[in-house]
Amino acid sequence: MSAARAAIVTGASSGIGLAIARVLAEEGFGITMAARRPEKLETAVQGLAAEGFDVQAVAANVADEAEIQKVVAAHRDRYGRLDVLVNNAGVGVGASVAEIETKRLDMQLNINLRSIVLFYRECIGLLKEAAAEHKNVLVVNTSSISGKHGEPWLSVYSATKHGVVGWTESMNKELGGEGIKSTALCPAFVDTPMTDFVKGQVPPEQMIRPEDVAEAVRYMLKVSPACVIPEMMFVRPGEAL
Ligand SMILES: NC(=O)c1ccc[n+]([C@@H]2O[C@H](COP(=O)([O-])OP(=O)(O)OC[C@H]3O[C@@H](n4cnc5c(N)ncnc54)[C@H](OP(=O)(O)O)[C@@H]3O)[C@@H](O)[C@H]2O)c1
């Protein structure tokens, strides 16, 4: 029998996305998990499947419109409904303004921001169907603390993550009344492969845990239809905001 509730999680093969997928699985969701590298994704999905969770892998590059459509089609075929969409895939490339390469600029815009717009568009029919049923559909968009204040040398990344916060606000105004709630997650350093570059200066044990962020999603699932959480920040103790 198909799951009573279903979710799509992008960037689900490691870090924050995998931790969120685990929480959704524990909460009884059937999940389509997407990321680019098939072997890494398969390992993550098999890990959850081995625990008895209902998950499927769809290898896809979210920078590619056709691949986004492939993820949504595979999800519809398997589960036929979409109650939670987690737009989490993202990449960051540091560069001074003079050294910004067009290819890397486009890559960050496409993965971090454009893909989120396209996922909403491709999923809106399914999201509206679920919202008509229970008025408590959730779309989680992973921004960053860099989406709240600009970072030097990570300027393009910061700009895309500010875009995610702005897009989330727009979606709450446009879709909130129908029961589709959007939340931007804005974490500082989280101990994932993405922060390996800085672990010489900031020890991993002093970083936010991926599970800290994922538990916020568990909480959001329990919030009543009368309450929207537009964004949530996660900072390290003593960190300046
Ligand atoms: N770690 C932090 O300190 C931190 C802080 C704030 C915000 N964030 C945000 O959190 C999100 C998750 O990052 P993370 O820290 O968990 O890093 P991570 O462990 O490196 O995970 C990134 C995930 O995204 C996938 N991904 C990357 N590019 C993709 C693409 N084009 N299409 C599909 N999947 C793609 C990766 O798999 P493949 O590479 O195989 O595709 C992986 O599953 C990102 O949006 C990031 O910007 C992270």
The ligand as a Tripos MOL2 file, in Angstrom:
@<TRIPOS>MOLECULE
LIG
   48    52     1     0     0
SMALL
NO_CHARGES

@<TRIPOS>ATOM
      1 N1         26.8330   22.8690    5.9690 N.am      1 LIG1
      2 C1         26.5920   24.1280    6.2610 C.2       1 LIG1
      3 O1         27.3130   24.7550    7.0520 O.2       1 LIG1
      4 C2         25.4090   24.8380    5.6600 C.ar      1 LIG1
      5 C3         25.0260   26.0420    6.2330 C.ar      1 LIG1
      6 C4         23.9390   26.7290    5.6910 C.ar      1 LIG1
      7 C5         23.2540   26.1860    4.6290 C.ar      1 LIG1
      8 N2         23.6580   25.0100    4.0830 N.ar      1 LIG1
      9 C6         22.8870   24.4980    2.9490 C.3       1 LIG1
     10 O2         22.4060   23.2170    3.2810 O.3       1 LIG1
     11 C7         22.1380   22.4950    2.0850 C.3       1 LIG1
     12 C8         22.6950   21.1010    2.2190 C.3       1 LIG1
     13 O3         24.0980   21.1860    2.3650 O.3       1 LIG1
     14 P1         24.9370   20.2380    3.3450 P.3       1 LIG1
     15 O4         25.6850   21.1260    4.2490 O.co2     1 LIG1
     16 O5         24.0890   19.1630    3.8820 O.co2     1 LIG1
     17 O6         26.0270   19.6810    2.3110 O.3       1 LIG1
     18 P2         26.3210   18.2460    1.6940 P.3       1 LIG1
     19 O7         26.4330   17.2250    2.7730 O.co2     1 LIG1
     20 O8         27.4570   18.4730    0.7730 O.co2     1 LIG1
     21 O9         24.9890   17.9100    0.8740 O.3       1 LIG1
     22 C9         24.6610   18.5020   -0.3320 C.3       1 LIG1
     23 C10        23.6500   17.6120   -1.0080 C.3       1 LIG1
     24 O10        23.1870   18.2540   -2.1970 O.3       1 LIG1
     25 C11        23.4040   17.3970   -3.2990 C.3       1 LIG1
     26 N3         23.5660   18.2350   -4.4940 N.ar      1 LIG1
     27 C12        24.5240   19.1490   -4.7380 C.ar      1 LIG1
     28 N4         24.3560   19.6720   -5.9460 N.ar      1 LIG1
     29 C13        23.2690   19.0740   -6.4940 C.ar      1 LIG1
     30 C14        22.6090   19.1570   -7.7410 C.ar      1 LIG1
     31 N5         23.0520   19.9840   -8.7080 N.pl3     1 LIG1
     32 N6         21.5180   18.3880   -7.9590 N.ar      1 LIG1
     33 C15        21.0750   17.5410   -7.0130 C.ar      1 LIG1
     34 N7         21.6650   17.4030   -5.8140 N.ar      1 LIG1
     35 C16        22.7520   18.1590   -5.5640 C.ar      1 LIG1
     36 C17        24.6240   16.5630   -2.8960 C.3       1 LIG1
     37 O11        24.7790   15.3660   -3.5990 O.3       1 LIG1
     38 P3         25.5720   15.3300   -5.0360 P.3       1 LIG1
     39 O12        26.7990   16.1920   -4.8450 O.co2     1 LIG1
     40 O13        25.8590   13.9030   -5.3040 O.co2     1 LIG1
     41 O14        24.6190   15.8940   -5.9980 O.co2     1 LIG1
     42 C18        24.2540   16.2880   -1.4310 C.3       1 LIG1
     43 O15        23.2650   15.2870   -1.3620 O.3       1 LIG1
     44 C19        22.7150   23.3290    0.9500 C.3       1 LIG1
     45 O16        21.6890   24.0450    0.3090 O.3       1 LIG1
     46 C20        23.6400   24.2850    1.6680 C.3       1 LIG1
     47 O17        23.8150   25.4840    0.9440 O.3       1 LIG1
     48 C21        24.7110   24.3150    4.5880 C.ar      1 LIG1
@<TRIPOS>BOND
     1     1     2 1
     2     2     3 2
     3     2     4 1
     4     4     5 ar
     5     4    48 ar
     6     5     6 ar
     7     6     7 ar
     8     7     8 ar
     9     8     9 1
    10     8    48 ar
    11     9    10 1
    12     9    46 1
    13    10    11 1
    14    11    12 1
    15    11    44 1
    16    12    13 1
    17    13    14 1
    18    14    15 2
    19    14    16 1
    20    14    17 1
    21    17    18 1
    22    18    19 2
    23    18    20 1
    24    18    21 1
    25    21    22 1
    26    22    23 1
    27    23    24 1
    28    23    42 1
    29    24    25 1
    30    25    26 1
    31    25    36 1
    32    26    27 ar
    33    26    35 ar
    34    27    28 ar
    35    28    29 ar
    36    29    30 ar
    37    29    35 ar
    38    30    31 1
    39    30    32 ar
    40    32    33 ar
    41    33    34 ar
    42    34    35 ar
    43    36    37 1
    44    36    42 1
    45    37    38 1
    46    38    39 2
    47    38    40 1
    48    38    41 1
    49    42    43 1
    50    44    45 1
    51    44    46 1
    52    46    47 1
@<TRIPOS>SUBSTRUCTURE
     1 LIG1         1 GROUP 0 **** ****
